[in-house]
Amino acid sequence: LCRIEGCHLHRSRKGSRRRADAGPSRSLHAQSYDSWRADRAATYGISDDELEAHYRARTTLKVNILPEDVAEAVFFFASGLSAKTTGGVLTVDGGVPAAYVR
């Protein structure tokens, strides 16, 4: 079981076949994107329009993380590329110092 940005990815082998199941956590279904965005902006005391810049500024790489970025990490764990990887953690956050693995 791999935790990737709120998604759980389960990999198993049945003979030579590989199966991967991924889905968002319940919290993502609990509220709409617009209300989540407004809530996050209010938490930081900024407008909705400033949210991307705020998140980008707090990363070491000064980048925004897009769904495609997370999808690439999911693909890595679901594919044969990670066949010899166990217990791996792949953080896709642009380098948030407070979230570094310790």
PyRosetta script that sets phi, psi and omega in degrees:
from pyrosetta import init, pose_from_sequence

init()
pose = pose_from_sequence("LCRIEGCHLHRSRKGSRRRADAGPSRSLHAQSYDSWRADRAATYGISDDELEAHYRARTTLKVNILPEDVAEAVFFFASGLSAKTTGGVLTVDGGVPAAYVR")
pose.set_psi(1, 127.6)
pose.set_omega(1, -178.9)
pose.set_phi(2, -119.5)
pose.set_psi(2, 134.2)
pose.set_omega(2, 176.8)
pose.set_phi(3, -98.5)
pose.set_psi(3, 120.3)
pose.set_omega(3, -178.5)
pose.set_phi(4, -131.8)
pose.set_psi(4, 104.9)
pose.set_omega(4, 174.9)
pose.set_phi(5, 42.7)
pose.set_psi(5, 54.6)
pose.set_omega(5, 176.4)
pose.set_phi(6, 83.7)
pose.set_psi(6, 0.2)
pose.set_omega(6, 176.9)
pose.set_phi(7, -111.6)
pose.set_psi(7, 147.3)
pose.set_omega(7, 175.3)
pose.set_phi(8, -111.3)
pose.set_psi(8, 127.8)
pose.set_omega(8, -178.9)
pose.set_phi(9, -115.9)
pose.set_psi(9, 121.5)
pose.set_omega(9, 179.1)
pose.set_phi(10, -111.3)
pose.set_psi(10, 126.0)
pose.set_omega(10, 178.2)
pose.set_phi(11, -114.6)
pose.set_psi(11, 136.0)
pose.set_omega(11, 173.7)
pose.set_phi(12, -146.8)
pose.set_psi(12, 161.1)
pose.set_omega(12, 178.0)
pose.set_phi(13, -115.0)
pose.set_psi(13, 135.9)
pose.set_omega(13, 170.3)
pose.set_phi(14, -123.5)
pose.set_psi(14, 103.4)
pose.set_omega(14, -173.8)
pose.set_phi(15, 62.7)
pose.set_psi(15, -123.6)
pose.set_omega(15, 178.6)
pose.set_phi(16, -98.5)
pose.set_psi(16, 4.3)
pose.set_omega(16, -178.4)
pose.set_phi(17, -93.4)
pose.set_psi(17, 147.8)
pose.set_omega(17, -179.7)
pose.set_phi(18, -115.8)
pose.set_psi(18, 140.3)
pose.set_omega(18, 178.2)
pose.set_phi(19, -129.3)
pose.set_psi(19, 136.2)
pose.set_omega(19, 177.0)
pose.set_phi(20, -132.4)
pose.set_psi(20, 131.8)
pose.set_omega(20, 176.7)
pose.set_phi(21, -119.8)
pose.set_psi(21, 128.9)
pose.set_omega(21, 177.5)
pose.set_phi(22, -136.4)
pose.set_psi(22, 143.5)
pose.set_omega(22, 177.9)
pose.set_phi(23, -162.4)
pose.set_psi(23, 154.5)
pose.set_omega(23, -179.2)
pose.set_phi(24, -69.7)
pose.set_psi(24, 151.9)
pose.set_omega(24, 176.2)
pose.set_phi(25, -70.1)
pose.set_psi(25, 163.1)
pose.set_omega(25, -177.9)
pose.set_phi(26, -59.2)
pose.set_psi(26, -33.4)
pose.set_omega(26, -176.7)
pose.set_phi(27, -60.5)
pose.set_psi(27, -28.6)
pose.set_omega(27, 179.0)
pose.set_phi(28, -70.9)
pose.set_psi(28, -25.5)
pose.set_omega(28, 178.8)
pose.set_phi(29, -86.2)
pose.set_psi(29, -16.9)
pose.set_omega(29, -171.6)
pose.set_phi(30, -69.0)
pose.set_psi(30, -27.8)
pose.set_omega(30, -179.4)
pose.set_phi(31, -144.7)
pose.set_psi(31, 156.3)
pose.set_omega(31, -179.1)
pose.set_phi(32, -73.3)
pose.set_psi(32, 162.1)
pose.set_omega(32, 179.0)
pose.set_phi(33, -60.1)
pose.set_psi(33, -42.1)
pose.set_omega(33, -178.6)
pose.set_phi(34, -61.9)
pose.set_psi(34, -43.2)
pose.set_omega(34, -179.8)
pose.set_phi(35, -71.7)
pose.set_psi(35, -34.1)
pose.set_omega(35, 175.8)
pose.set_phi(36, -63.0)
pose.set_psi(36, -45.4)
pose.set_omega(36, -178.9)
pose.set_phi(37, -61.1)
pose.set_psi(37, -46.5)
pose.set_omega(37, 179.5)
pose.set_phi(38, -63.2)
pose.set_psi(38, -40.6)
pose.set_omega(38, 178.9)
pose.set_phi(39, -63.9)
pose.set_psi(39, -45.3)
pose.set_omega(39, 179.0)
pose.set_phi(40, -62.4)
pose.set_psi(40, -45.1)
pose.set_omega(40, -179.6)
pose.set_phi(41, -61.8)
pose.set_psi(41, -44.1)
pose.set_omega(41, 179.8)
pose.set_phi(42, -62.9)
pose.set_psi(42, -38.3)
pose.set_omega(42, 178.6)
pose.set_phi(43, -58.5)
pose.set_psi(43, -38.8)
pose.set_omega(43, -179.1)
pose.set_phi(44, -90.7)
pose.set_psi(44, -2.0)
pose.set_omega(44, 179.0)
pose.set_phi(45, 69.8)
pose.set_psi(45, 34.1)
pose.set_omega(45, 180.0)
pose.set_phi(46, -128.4)
pose.set_psi(46, 169.3)
pose.set_omega(46, 177.5)
pose.set_phi(47, -81.3)
pose.set_psi(47, 161.4)
pose.set_omega(47, 177.5)
pose.set_phi(48, -54.7)
pose.set_psi(48, -37.6)
pose.set_omega(48, -177.3)
pose.set_phi(49, -68.2)
pose.set_psi(49, -18.8)
pose.set_omega(49, -178.5)
pose.set_phi(50, -93.6)
pose.set_psi(50, -2.3)
pose.set_omega(50, -172.3)
pose.set_phi(51, -63.3)
pose.set_psi(51, -46.9)
pose.set_omega(51, -179.9)
pose.set_phi(52, -60.1)
pose.set_psi(52, -44.2)
pose.set_omega(52, 179.4)
pose.set_phi(53, -63.3)
pose.set_psi(53, -38.3)
pose.set_omega(53, 178.6)
pose.set_phi(54, -61.8)
pose.set_psi(54, -49.5)
pose.set_omega(54, 179.5)
pose.set_phi(55, -64.3)
pose.set_psi(55, -41.2)
pose.set_omega(55, 179.4)
pose.set_phi(56, -61.3)
pose.set_psi(56, -43.8)
pose.set_omega(56, -176.9)
pose.set_phi(57, -64.8)
pose.set_psi(57, -27.6)
pose.set_omega(57, -177.0)
pose.set_phi(58, -88.0)
pose.set_psi(58, -0.1)
pose.set_omega(58, 178.3)
pose.set_phi(59, -95.2)
pose.set_psi(59, 149.8)
pose.set_omega(59, 178.2)
pose.set_phi(60, -61.7)
pose.set_psi(60, -38.8)
pose.set_omega(60, -178.1)
pose.set_phi(61, -85.9)
pose.set_psi(61, -5.2)
pose.set_omega(61, -179.7)
pose.set_phi(62, 55.5)
pose.set_psi(62, 48.1)
pose.set_omega(62, -179.9)
pose.set_phi(63, -128.9)
pose.set_psi(63, 156.0)
pose.set_omega(63, 170.2)
pose.set_phi(64, -89.6)
pose.set_psi(64, 145.0)
pose.set_omega(64, 177.1)
pose.set_phi(65, -99.1)
pose.set_psi(65, 125.3)
pose.set_omega(65, -177.3)
pose.set_phi(66, -106.7)
pose.set_psi(66, 160.6)
pose.set_omega(66, 177.6)
pose.set_phi(67, -54.1)
pose.set_psi(67, -34.4)
pose.set_omega(67, 179.2)
pose.set_phi(68, -62.5)
pose.set_psi(68, -34.3)
pose.set_omega(68, 179.3)
pose.set_phi(69, -65.0)
pose.set_psi(69, -43.6)
pose.set_omega(69, 178.7)
pose.set_phi(70, -68.5)
pose.set_psi(70, -38.6)
pose.set_omega(70, 179.1)
pose.set_phi(71, -60.2)
pose.set_psi(71, -37.4)
pose.set_omega(71, 178.0)
pose.set_phi(72, -64.3)
pose.set_psi(72, -37.5)
pose.set_omega(72, 176.7)
pose.set_phi(73, -67.2)
pose.set_psi(73, -42.7)
pose.set_omega(73, 177.0)
pose.set_phi(74, -60.7)
pose.set_psi(74, -44.5)
pose.set_omega(74, 179.0)
pose.set_phi(75, -59.1)
pose.set_psi(75, -43.4)
pose.set_omega(75, 179.5)
pose.set_phi(76, -56.1)
pose.set_psi(76, -50.1)
pose.set_omega(76, -178.0)
pose.set_phi(77, -69.5)
pose.set_psi(77, -29.3)
pose.set_omega(77, -178.1)
pose.set_phi(78, -84.1)
pose.set_psi(78, -15.7)
pose.set_omega(78, -175.3)
pose.set_phi(79, -97.3)
pose.set_psi(79, 176.5)
pose.set_omega(79, 175.9)
pose.set_phi(80, -68.5)
pose.set_psi(80, -12.8)
pose.set_omega(80, 178.7)
pose.set_phi(81, -59.9)
pose.set_psi(81, -27.0)
pose.set_omega(81, -178.2)
pose.set_phi(82, -108.3)
pose.set_psi(82, 20.8)
pose.set_omega(82, -175.2)
pose.set_phi(83, -56.0)
pose.set_psi(83, -28.7)
pose.set_omega(83, -178.6)
pose.set_phi(84, -108.0)
pose.set_psi(84, 19.7)
pose.set_omega(84, 179.7)
pose.set_phi(85, -102.8)
pose.set_psi(85, 130.5)
pose.set_omega(85, 175.4)
pose.set_phi(86, -130.1)
pose.set_psi(86, 141.5)
pose.set_omega(86, 176.6)
pose.set_phi(87, 60.5)
pose.set_psi(87, 29.5)
pose.set_omega(87, -176.0)
pose.set_phi(88, -79.4)
pose.set_psi(88, 147.1)
pose.set_omega(88, 173.4)
pose.set_phi(89, -122.5)
pose.set_psi(89, 121.6)
pose.set_omega(89, 178.1)
pose.set_phi(90, -120.2)
pose.set_psi(90, 105.7)
pose.set_omega(90, -177.2)
pose.set_phi(91, -87.9)
pose.set_psi(91, 126.3)
pose.set_omega(91, 179.2)
pose.set_phi(92, -118.3)
pose.set_psi(92, 84.5)
pose.set_omega(92, -177.2)
pose.set_phi(93, -142.1)
pose.set_psi(93, 5.8)
pose.set_omega(93, 179.6)
pose.set_phi(94, 76.6)
pose.set_psi(94, 3.1)
pose.set_omega(94, 179.0)
pose.set_phi(95, 93.0)
pose.set_psi(95, 69.7)
pose.set_omega(95, 175.3)
pose.set_phi(96, -93.2)
pose.set_psi(96, 106.9)
pose.set_omega(96, -174.7)
pose.set_phi(97, -51.3)
pose.set_psi(97, -37.6)
pose.set_omega(97, -178.9)
pose.set_phi(98, -68.0)
pose.set_psi(98, -17.2)
pose.set_omega(98, -178.2)
pose.set_phi(99, -105.2)
pose.set_psi(99, 6.5)
pose.set_omega(99, 179.7)
pose.set_phi(100, -58.2)
pose.set_psi(100, 140.5)
pose.set_omega(100, 177.4)
pose.set_phi(101, -68.7)
pose.set_psi(101, 131.4)
pose.set_omega(101, -178.9)
pose.set_phi(102, -111.5)
pose.dump_pdb("model.pdb")
